Amino acid sequence: MAELSTLLALVLVTTSANGSSIVYRWPPSPVSSPRFSRAQPDTLHLDNPWKTARPTDANNLLLDPSRGTEPDPEREWKHPTATRDRSLSFSSSDSQPASGRSSPVNDEGGSLKDEYDHIFGYPSEFLANLLCPQRSMCHQKFELVVEDLAFLGHPVSAEEDGGWRFKPEKVRGSDRGRDSRHKLPESRAGSAEKQPTPAPSSWLQRFHFVMVLDVPDPSSSASGNITRYFDIIYEQIAFPVAAVLFQEQVLSNFVEEECDRLGSLKDQCAKQGDNFATYMSKALDACSIAPAMKTLFEALKSSSVAYITIHDLPLELQLPPYLDTLLRSEEDDDNEAPNPTDDDEPDGWGQDLSFGYRLPSLTAWKSLLLLDDGPEGVNPYSNLRQSLVNSAQGDRSLVEGLLRFLEHASVTLSLADLGNIMDWDLDTQVFPIVRWLVHHRRAKIVDTVHHGLKTIFRLPPKFNAPLAQLAADFDKEFSSRGVPSLPHLLTKISSSKEGDTHFFASVVASKEQIPLYHDVVLWMLKRDMLVTLHLRIRVVATLRLKETVRLSKGRMRDKKRKGQSRLRNQMTQDEPHSPTATALGTGGVLRLSLSPKSAKRFNRLPSAGGSRNSRLSELILGEDNGESDEKRKEDESTDTQEENEGSDDEDEASIISDPGRATPLQRRWLSAMSEGKDPNLKRHFEQIIQYFDGKRTDDEILYRADMTRRELREVLHAYSEYLLVFLHPS
């Protein structure tokens, strides 16, 4: 997984009557990312860039030695970190720490604040004033871009009387501005309950949890959709942390007490002559905000889930693991979730998981792989059980049902099978739990594995970790259980005959070892070391089939024409003096209108032959010939269309790309494939032929057609002459 490369630091800023101050930051000494730069030429020809690019060319010096000019230092731009003026540092008498007390002086006569007087090349107090806006600008999204730095957060403030209270939600039809949906609501513990009593506050007026990000160089390729990039980081990290801190400040004056501890610790370290690194280290044990910021920063940089605790409140925070791809250009962005099989069918994950997760489509024929890998000392499933108990509010049936779901989940069961076992609805019960587990990285979607390990695997193009590290972890897990080394196992998988030998035949080879190698397969799937191959099928219209259809069509056409000619001759002989014969002449076709008005007018005409049967025969012939004429036109149009369709590939075999939307000629080919076949096989073939487009996997075909794998094999064997079967990853 990719890291969040743009994150530079996390900063907590507070404001009191004495001014604003940076209370804590992590890492201790953040630095900006290096920028691309181009060497400045020694000689600058303002009117001739070609000469400037070739300063050592002898011809240039001979032609015009006086045109070169020395660079002007005043016009040269430098990064703030390169031109930082130490004289701008504030003395201890000019600035106040978060607690409002003056910073003591150490033995060398300098202030402790001199060790962190600047951050990112700016004076810390100047930056703190910039990041803590006025109260009217609080409780909304904060985004400030200064040169190559972006500051993102959600500042909050006390009321005018100094008390901290929840902001009541304002119900409006539509709020203007993109930040209106991020107003801080009432307490999560009871938004509908009575407003809690404000905690006593002595000095804290405002505070701001800020994320400092590196703005990509606009001249580089990594400068894509930066606006959406910042929005996702704000919604997933900055706003939730600000909401929790604000809630705990309102309920128990938590933030102010934490800042007091940090201020006292800073004073103590200054008196003892400790350096800034010592103070930062001791702060991790003095309060819960400091270690939470450190853990959050490290988790975001490694693109993992951050398990943090703020005032005994556990939180899980994360960003999409492939969020950084938003900064790439569109043509290089290949990280999106795979397209579903049907263009009109959604991927099933919803808006929250549709971007930056590289998830396969959530479908009924996939399986769920539970993940038990978490940070040291954290049991994700114990936390899951606890969170579910709290959210269920004592509803034991809901909790027990979910735990039963986790017990039955297996890679050998599709999600549809899992829903049948649980007697749960797939869309309203199974899929929501799967989304929750995947979003919190407790599970992942994989292809269903055969219970007897008769699944065809191949190795991915690259592994997510060095092979030496993977081999060492594998030996630690399986060496005592008699499993060969990981390199030996990978050799067996990669050297299977043409890649079409399943895992049992190429590796296991013994039914007694199936349970053991089930664990091996799970271990490898969790680390993305196996790729499942699936059958995909296409329909081929062979040259012989086309010739048979063409000859059959010709015979049917000749037979139809002979029948029509015989009918005309017979009617002419039966009524030689009737209007019909006169109208037909020497083979013409009689056309009579069948509208009610025309039929009534026809009844008033005198009978030429004086026979009622003659009049009836004329009407019947008129109807038949009218219908035959329309049908004849339709047949001729169809014949012309078929001739145009088959003109390009009539003399060679061709693939029917989309049998579900076959043309008239292709339907004739498909129908001819079933001539002489068993009726049951023919019925199954007609049922699943729409899925033989090379895009559907065998698992999808079996699910959609509600067919057993044995029935599919029988169809493939019976129609093997017209099918192209191949293996491909899902």
N, C-alpha and C positions, 0 to 999 in steps of 0.2 A: 504494500500500500504506500501511496505517496504521502510525504509529510506536508504540514502546513508551512510552506517555506517562507511566507511573508510575515509571520508572527515574530515580532522583535522583543516585546516585553508586555507585562501586565503591571498596571500602576494603580494604586489607591490614593486618591487625592481628597483632602478635607478642607473645609473652610470654617473659620471661627471669626470672632470679632477682631482678632489680631492679624487676620489675613489667611491666605491659602498656603497649603504645604503638602508635599508628597510624603505620605506616611510610610508607605512600603512599596517596593517594586521587586519584580523578579524577571530576569536574572539580575544579579547585583550590578553588573557593568554591561548593559546592552549596547550593541553597536549596530549601525546601519549596514545593509548589504553593500558590497562594493559595486561601483558603477562601471559600465563600459566607458573607456576613454581612448582618445586618439592622440598620439604624440604630436605636440605642436612643432611646426617646422622652425628651424633656426632663422631662416630668411623668409620674409613674407612679401610677396609681390601682389599687391592688392588688385592690380589690373590684369594679372596673368596667373591663374591657378596652375597652369601646366608648368610654369617655371618654379612655382612654389613647391610642387610635388617632386621636383628634380633639382634639389639645391646643390648637388655635387656635380652636376653636368658642366663640363668645361666650356662648352659652347655658350651656355647661359652667362657664365662669368665674363667671357670675352665680349659677348654682344652687348651686355648691359650690366656692368658691375655695380653701378650706382643706384639701381632701382630697388635693391633689397633694403628692407627696413627692419629694425629691431622690434620685437614684440613690446607692446605697452603694458606694464604690470598693472596699471589701473583698470585696464579693460579686461583683465583676466579674471574669470569667475572661479571661485574656490568654494569647496564644501564648508559649511559652518564648523565642522569638527576640525578642519585644517586651519581655520582662522580664529579659533576660540581665544578670547582675550581673558586671561586669568584676573585682570584688574576688575572685571565685572563681578567677581565673586563677592557675595554679601557677607558682611561680618556678622558675628553672633548678635550684636546689638540691633541690627537692621531687620532681622527675620526671626520668626517664632516657630517652634515646632508645633506639632499637632496638638499637644496638650496645652499650649499657650505659655509654657515656661521657657525661660531663656536657656540657651545651650551653655553648659559650663565649659571652661577652658581647660585643656589638658596641660601636661607638664611642659610641652614645647612652646606653649603660648598661643597655639592656634586653636580654632574651633573644630569640633568633630564634624561639623557641617561642611568644612572645607574638603573633606574626603568624598563627598557626593554632591558638591556644589553645582555640578553640571551633569546633565543627562542628554545624550544625543547632541551634544554641542550647545545646548541652551542652559541658561541659569535655571536651577530647579524651581526657584520661587516664581520666576517669570512664566515657566511652563505650568506651574500649579495654578496661577491666576488665570491663565489662558484656558485651562481645562475645567475650571469650576465657574460656570456662567452665573448670571444673576438668577434669582429665584423664579422670575417670570419665564425663563428659558429652560427650566428643569422639567422633569417628568415627561420627557420626549426624547426622540432619538437625537444623539449628538454625533456629528461627523465633521471633522476638521482635517483638512489636508494642507500641510505646510512643507513646501519643497518635496522631498521624497519620503515624507512621513505622513501617515494617516492615523488620526486618533478617533477611536470609535467607542461609544458608550451610551449610558442612559443616566444622566445626573439626577439626583433627587434632593429635596430640601425639606426643611421644617416649615411650619406655618409661620405667619407673621408674629404670633405670640411666642414663638420659640418651641412650641410643642410639636411632636411628631405624630401625625395621624394618617390613616389611610385616605386615599382620594376616592370619593364616591364615584361610581360609574355613571356617566351621563348617557342616557338612552336617546340617540338621535337617529333620524332616518339615514343620513349619510354624513360622514365626517370628511372634511376636505383635508388633503395632505396625506402623504403615504405613512405618516407615523401615528395617525389617530388610533390605529388598532393596537398600539403598544402603550396605551395609558395604563399605569399601575392600578389594578383593581383593589378591592378590599381583601382582607386576610383570606388565605386559602383555607384556614381552619374554620372559618365561618363567615362567608361573605354575606349571608342573609341574617346573621346574628347581630346583636347590638354592638355598636362601635366600642372597642376596648378603651380602657382608660389610658391616656397618653403617658408614656414613661417619662420620668423627670429627666430633664436635660440641662446641662450646665453651660456648655460652650459650643457644641457641634451645631452648625447651621446647615451645611450642605456637605454631601460627599459624592464621589464619582469613581466608579470602577471603570478603568479605561484600558482598552486593548490598543497597543501601538503596533501598527502594521507598516510594512515596507511597500511603498507605492511602486509598482513595476515601471521600469523605464519605458516611456511611451515609444521610444525608437526601437525597442526590442520586440521580439515576437511574442513575449509573454505579457501582453497588455490587452487582453480580450475584454470580456464583459465585466469590467471592474466594479460597476455599480451593483449589479446583481451579486457579485462576489462579496462585497461589503454587507449587503442586505442579509445574506445567509448567515454570515458570521455574527451579525448583530442579533438576529432572531434566535439563533441556536445557543449563543454563549453570553454575549454582553447583556442582553435584556434579562434572561433568567437569573443570572448572578445578581444583577441590580435589584430584581424583584425580591429575592431571598434576603439580601442584606437590608433592604428597606423594611421588609416585614419584621425581621428580628429587631431592628432598631425601634420600630413602633411598639412592639410587644414588650421588649425588655431592655431598651437602651444599649443593645449589644455592640453596635459599631463604635459608639463613643467610648465604651469601656475597653474595647480592644485597642483603640488608638491611645488611650491613656497608658495601657500597659506598654505599648511600643515606645511611647515618649519617655516613660520612666526607665525602660531598659536602655534607651539611647543615652539618657543622662548618666546612668550608671557606667556604661561602657566608656563614656567620655572621661569621667572622673578617674577610671582605672587606666586610661591611656590605651584602650583597645582600639584596633583599627576598624575600618568600616566592614570588612569581611567577617570579623568576629561578631559584630553587632547583628549582621544579617543572619548568621548561623544561629545565634542565641534566640533570635526572634522566632525561629521555627518552633521552638519549644515553649515560647511565652504565650502564644495565642493560637487560635484556630484559623484566622484569616491568612496568616503568612504561609503555613504549610499547604493550605488549600490553593493559594495562588501558585505555589511552586509545583504542586501535583498537576494542576490544571494546565500550566504552561508546558510541562514535559509531555503530558498526554496529547495535547494538541500538536506539538511538534512531531510526535511519533505517529500521529493519526490513529490513536487508540481511544478507548473510552476512559474518561476521567472519573474516578470514584473519589469524591471529595466529601468532607464533612464540615459544615458551617453551623456552629452553635448546636452540636449534636443532631443536626439535620443532614441525613445522607442525601447526596445528589449524584446523578449520573449525567454527565455532559459529554457531547461529542459533536463533531462536524462530519459531513460526508467524507469518506476516506479519499475520494478523488476530486475534492473540491477545487484543487489548484488547476485542474484542466479548464476551468472557466477562463483562465488567463491565456489560454492558447488560442491561436487562430482557428477558425471554423474548419478549415481543410485538414488541420492536424488533430482535431478533436475526435478520437475514435473510442472514447471511454464510455459512451452512453450505453444504457442497458440494451441488450440485443433486441432487435425488432421482433415483435411477435409474428407467429406464422401467418396470421391473417392481418392485413394492413388495417382493417376496420376493428380489430379486436385489441383492447387495451392490454398493457402488460400486467395489470392486476395489483400493482403496488401502491397506487395513489400518488398524490402530489408530494408527500413528504419523502418518499423513497424513489421517486422517479428520476432524480438526478444525482450523480456523484457517487453511486454505490455499485455500479457495474453488476446489477442483479439480473439473472435470467427471468423470463416471464413466469409469473406465479400461476401455474396451471395444475389441474387436478392429477395429471400423470407424473408430476415430479414428487420427490421425497424430501423429508426433513431430517437434517443431520444436526443433532444437538451438540453444542460446543461446551466443554467443561474447562477450557483454558481461560484463566483470568489472572489478574495481577496477584502477586504473592500476598497471602493472607486474606484474600477476598474470595468467598464462595458465591458465585453469581446466582446459583439456584436457591441458596438459603435466603439471599436478599430478595429473590423473586417471590418466594413463599411469604416472606414478611410483608412485602409491598402489596401482595394480593390480599393478605388478611386485612390489612389496613383499608384498602380500597373497597373490599367487599363488605365492610362494616358488620362483620360477624356472620355473613352468609356462608355457612360451611359448605353448602352444596356447590356453590360456585368454585370455591377453593379446591374442594375434593375433585370436582370435575376436571379442573385444569391440571392438577397433579396426576390424575389418571391419564390425561392426554400426554403428558411428558413421559409416563411409563410405557405407553403403547407406541410412541413415535419411534420409527426405525427406518433406516435407508432401504430396507427390503419391502416396505409398504408405501404405496403411493398415497398421496393426500386424499384421493377419493376412497381408497381402501380404509385409510385411517378414519375418515368420516363415517364409513359404514360400520366399522367396529364400535365407534363411540355413539353411533346413532345420532350424529350431528349433521346439521346442514352445512354444506361445503362453503357457500358464500357468506353466510351470516355468523357462523360459529368457528369453522376451521380456519378460513383465510385470515380473519382478524387476529387470531392468536399467533398464526405464523408471521404476520406482519410485525407484531409486537416483539416476538422473539428475534426476528432477523434485525429489526431496527436497533435493538439493544445488544446485538451481537452475541446472543445466546444460542443461535442456530443459524444454519445456512441452507439454501435450497440446492439439492444435488439431483442427479439422475437416479432413478430407482435401480438398486443393485439386486441381481438375482439371488434368491436365498441359497442356492447352491453354488454361488460365485461363478455362474456361467455367463458372465458379463465381459464384454471385450473392452479392454483398457489400452490406452497408449500414454506415453509420457508427454507432458507439456513442453513447449519450446524452451522454457527456462523455469527454474525454481525460485521461490520467494526468499530463500536463504542459501548460504553456501553449502555445497554438498558435504563438506567435512563436518560442519555443524549438524546437519540433518543426520548424517551417519552416526555421529556420537550420540545424539538423542535417541536414535532408533536402537542402537545397541544397549543403551541404558534401559530401554523399555522391553526389548524382546530377546536379548542375547541369552538370558537365563531360561527362556522358554523353547529353545532349540530352533529358532528361526535364523536362517542365513543372514549374512550382513546385508545392509541396504544396497551397496553397489552390486552385489551378486543378484539381488532381487530385481533391481532395475535392468540388469543385463537380460534376465529371463523375459521380462515384459517387452523390452524393445526388440528382442530377437525372435519373437513369436512369428510363425510362418506368415509372411505377407500381412501381418497385423490383424489377421482374422481369426486367430485362436483365442478362445476365451480364457479368463484368468485361472479357472480351475484346471484346464488342460495344460496350460503353459507353466504354472507355478505350483499349484496345490497338489494335484494328482493323487489325492487320497481323501476319501470321505471323512476319515477320522480327524483330519486336520482342518476341516472347514470352519469350526468355531474359532480356532486359533487364527486363521487367516482372515476371518471376519474382522477381528481386532486390528490386524495389519492394514486391511483396506480402509477401515475407519480412520486410523492414524494418518494414512497417506491422504485421504480425502480432506481431512481437517487442514492439511498443509498445502492443498491444491497441487498434489503431486500426481494425480491421475486424471485423465480425460476419458470420458465414456464415449464409445462409438455406437451409433445407432444405424439400423437399416433405414434406407431411404429408397423409394421406388419411383421409376418413371416407366411410361408406356411407350412402346416402340411399334409403329406400324411398318411391318416388313414389306419388302417389295412383292413377295408372293401374296401377301394379304391384299395389297392394293390391286394386283392383277385380278385376283378372285372377285373382289368387289366391283371392279370395272366391268368384267365379263358378265357378272350377275346383273348389273345395272343395264347393260346393253340388251341382254335377253328379255328383261322385264319391259324395256322400252319397245322392243320389236313386238312382243306379245300384245302390249296395250294398243299399238298402232293397228295391228291386224284385227283386233276385236272391234275397234272403232270403224274400220273400213267395212267389216262384215255387217255391222249393224246398219250402216248407211245403205248398203246394197240391198239388204233385206227389206228395209222400209220403202225403198224406191220400187221394188218389185211388187209389194203388197198394194200400193196405192199409185198406180201409174198415171192417173188423171187428176189426182188430188192437188190442192195448192201446195202441199208439202213437196210432191215430186217436182212441181214447177219451180218452187223456190230452190230446191236442192240442185236442179239442173243436172249437170254432169259431175256431181260430187261436191257441190257447195254445201254450206252449213246453214240451216235455217235458224234465225235468231228472232225470238218473239219476246216482247217485254212482258214481265209477269206482274206489273203494277196493277192494282185494283181497277184503275181507270181504263187501262189498255185492255184488260180482260173483259170488262163490261162492254167496251166498244167492239171487241172481237166477237162477242156473243150475238150482236145485232147483225153481223154480216151474213148474207145468204150462203147456204151450204152449196159448194160447187158440185158436190157429188150427190146431194140430197140424202146424205147418210149421216146419222148421228155419230156413228163410230168414226167416220172420217174426221169430224170436228174434234172428237176426243183424242184421236191419234195425233192430230196436229198440236193440241195443247200439251199432251204428254211428251211428244218429241221436242216441242219448244222448251219445256222445263228441263228435260234431260240434256239437250244440247246446250242450254244456258249454263247449267251446272258443269257440264263437261268442258265447256269453253273456259269457264273460270278456273277449273281445276287444271286444264291444259296449260293456261298461262302460268299458273303457280308452279306446275311441274317444269315448264320450260325455264322459269326464273331460277328454280332450284338447280336444275341441270346446268344452267349457265354459271351459277355461283360455284357449284362443285367443280366444274371444269376450270374456272379461274383459280380456285383454291389449290387444286392438284396439279396445275400446270408447271409449277416450279420444282416440285419434289416427286413427281409421278414416277420417275425412273430410278428412284433410290429410296431406301428406308428413311423414316423421319420419326422424331419424337413428338408425341402429343403433349405439348407443354402444360396445358391446363385441361385435364379431362372433365372437370366439373363444368367447364364452359366450352364444351366441344362444338365445333361447327357442324353443319349437316353432313358434310363428307366425313368428318372425323367420327361422328356418331355411327355412320355406316361401317366404318372400320372397327369401332368398338363392338358393335353388334355382331359383326362377322367373326370376331375372336371367340365368341361363345357358341358357335355352331358345333353341334355334336357333343357339347360338354354336359356333365351331370347337372340336373336342375338345381340342386342345392349349391353346387359350386358356382353355377351361373348367377344365382341369387346373391351369394356372398360377393362375387366379383362386381356385380352391378351396385352393390351397397357401398363398397369401399373404393371403387374406381376413382371417385372424385378426390381422394386423398393421395393418388399416385402422381404427385406433381414434383417430386424430388425435394420438397420442403418439409413435409410431415415425417416425423420419426415413427418407428414401429409402435412405440408406447402411445403416441397420440392417436394413431389409427385404431389400436385396440380399444382405447377408451371411448373415442367418438363413435365407433361402430358397435360397441358393446359386444366384442368378439373375443374368443379365446385365442391364445397364441397358436394352438394346434390348428384351428380353422384357418388362420392367416397362412400358416405354412402350407396347408393343402391348396389354397388358392394360388400361392406363389409357385407351387410345383406344377399345378395343372396348366397355368398360363405362362410358364417359364419362357416359351418361345417369343412372347410379346412383352416381356418385362425386363427392365434394366435395374438390377438390385445392386446397391453399393453401400459402403460404410462411410459415415461422416459424423463428426462431433455434433452435439445438439447446440 
